[in-house]
Amino acid sequence: MLKIKNLNLIYDDKNHVLKNVNFTVEDGEILGIIGLSGAGKTSLLRTMNLLQAPTSGEIFLDQVDLRKLNKNQLRNVRKKISIVFQHFNLLRSRTVFENVSLPLEIEKVPKGEIEVRVNKLLEDVNLLHKKDSYPSQLSGGEKQRTAIARALINNPDIILFDEPTSSLDPSTTQRILDLILEINKSMKKSILIVTHEMDVIKKICDKVVYLKNGTVDFFGKVHEFFIKKENELNKEFYQEINVDWKRVKEVVQGENDRLIKVVFWGEKTHEPILHNITKKYDITLNILYGKIEHLKDNPYGTLIVEVISTQREMEKFLEELSANVYKVEVLK
Ligand SMILES: Nc1ncnc2c1ncn2[C@@H]1O[C@H](COP(=O)(O)OP(=O)(O)OP(=O)(O)O)[C@@H](O)[C@H]1O
């Protein structure tokens, strides 16, 4: 487990970039760190393995406070926390094989063992056929897979990714995300990913840290993040279709009529709950907006609905609906 406690980072005595940051990454989890440009995402990632020394705070890896380690101890711990840099940082004069083998050469691992370990890993990331190519002869996705193989060669517990898909086309992005999921599942690695792409969070993350001006604005499960922060994310990240609230609210005219937002989560998202409950009461529904988001493990859905009925029926309907879905909000 990686635990970050009250972390602060001030550059040059004046630029307070990370402010009292707290979160944990459980073993086997994928945590996304998202935020707008300049929020401090990369700085945060670099403090995780002390590539960047924080100004104050603690970083625990399995109960060990990394900031209290001496140089030698830290060198060993760094083998447990690998980083994949945004621009890959491959050595141009070395082949794919030689880039991946470098950490083992530094460790003076015997040649025969290097050969076996690197070839196996290159096979795992589907790059064996490119082992003798130089970085300049690789596509963006192949460079990324070389960098990932190099990060995996020391068998780390945690891998830090800085914007792993920001320079890749959509289909290569999907293949890299699949590879990251595979590394997480079959190799059982914990993963931290800095990204500004909501799709990365939706497709592969279990939890999310939302950084705003160096402060953790949200830390928790992905579906809670999208549900709680929906309106803000629409605005800041241009997510999905924006609801035209003014027009939607104008639709609701009757004294007893209500505008409600219904949020479904998990298996229930695909069940006809609204229909089944509606049948029991004397009400009319007018669906004004709807969407289903497919997150890593479960879908969640949002409906904006006008409900037309008498006050008595409305109360009973809302009560039963609230008991059967993730959340009901009366908007008007
Ligand atoms: N080595 C450094 N020295 C001084 N200031 C820095 C350094 N690295 C980053 N900063 C500053 O810290 C702030 C946060 O930068 P950082 O790169 O961590 O943000 P980010 O969220 O990753 O942004 P982006 O998405 O644009 O990469 C910025 O104001 C940046 O100028």
The ligand as an SDF file (V2000), in Angstrom:
LIG
                    3D

 31 33  0  0  0  0  0  0  0  0999 V2000
   10.9060   21.7250  -11.8040 N   0  0  0  0  0  0  0  0  0  0  0  0
   10.0730   22.7510  -11.5990 C   0  0  0  0  0  0  0  0  0  0  0  0
   10.5240   23.9150  -11.0490 N   0  0  0  0  0  0  0  0  0  0  0  0
    9.6880   24.9480  -10.8120 C   0  0  0  0  0  0  0  0  0  0  0  0
    8.3670   24.9400  -11.0900 N   0  0  0  0  0  0  0  0  0  0  0  0
    7.8630   23.8250  -11.6450 C   0  0  0  0  0  0  0  0  0  0  0  0
    8.6870   22.6820  -11.9290 C   0  0  0  0  0  0  0  0  0  0  0  0
    7.9000   21.7120  -12.4670 N   0  0  0  0  0  0  0  0  0  0  0  0
    6.6500   22.2290  -12.5250 C   0  0  0  0  0  0  0  0  0  0  0  0
    6.6180   23.4720  -12.0360 N   0  0  0  0  0  0  0  0  0  0  0  0
    5.4120   24.3320  -11.8960 C   0  0  0  0  0  0  0  0  0  0  0  0
    4.4910   23.6380  -11.0720 O   0  0  0  0  0  0  0  0  0  0  0  0
    3.1570   23.8260  -11.5330 C   0  0  0  0  0  0  0  0  0  0  0  0
    2.5060   22.4570  -11.7570 C   0  0  0  0  0  0  0  0  0  0  0  0
    3.1560   21.8120  -12.8440 O   0  0  0  0  0  0  0  0  0  0  0  0
    2.8930   20.2920  -13.2010 P   0  0  0  0  0  0  0  0  0  0  0  0
    3.7060   19.9740  -14.4310 O   0  0  0  0  0  0  0  0  0  0  0  0
    3.1020   19.4500  -12.0160 O   0  0  0  0  0  0  0  0  0  0  0  0
    1.3330   20.3450  -13.5560 O   0  0  0  0  0  0  0  0  0  0  0  0
    0.4630   19.3460  -14.4250 P   0  0  0  0  0  0  0  0  0  0  0  0
   -0.8640   19.2810  -13.7680 O   0  0  0  0  0  0  0  0  0  0  0  0
    1.1920   18.0600  -14.6240 O   0  0  0  0  0  0  0  0  0  0  0  0
    0.3180   20.1170  -15.8040 O   0  0  0  0  0  0  0  0  0  0  0  0
    0.2440   19.5530  -17.3280 P   0  0  0  0  0  0  0  0  0  0  0  0
   -1.0380   18.7850  -17.4310 O   0  0  0  0  0  0  0  0  0  0  0  0
    0.2330   20.7980  -18.1490 O   0  0  0  0  0  0  0  0  0  0  0  0
    1.4630   18.7020  -17.5490 O   0  0  0  0  0  0  0  0  0  0  0  0
    3.2540   24.6830  -12.7800 C   0  0  0  0  0  0  0  0  0  0  0  0
    2.9960   26.0170  -12.3810 O   0  0  0  0  0  0  0  0  0  0  0  0
    4.6940   24.5300  -13.2140 C   0  0  0  0  0  0  0  0  0  0  0  0
    5.1470   25.6830  -13.8630 O   0  0  0  0  0  0  0  0  0  0  0  0
  1  2  1  0
  2  3  1  0
  2  7  2  0
  3  4  2  0
  4  5  1  0
  5  6  2  0
  6  7  1  0
  6 10  1  0
  7  8  1  0
  8  9  2  0
  9 10  1  0
 10 11  1  0
 11 12  1  0
 11 30  1  0
 12 13  1  0
 13 14  1  0
 13 28  1  0
 14 15  1  0
 15 16  1  0
 16 17  2  0
 16 18  1  0
 16 19  1  0
 19 20  1  0
 20 21  2  0
 20 22  1  0
 20 23  1  0
 23 24  1  0
 24 25  2  0
 24 26  1  0
 24 27  1  0
 28 29  1  0
 28 30  1  0
 30 31  1  0
M  END
$$$$
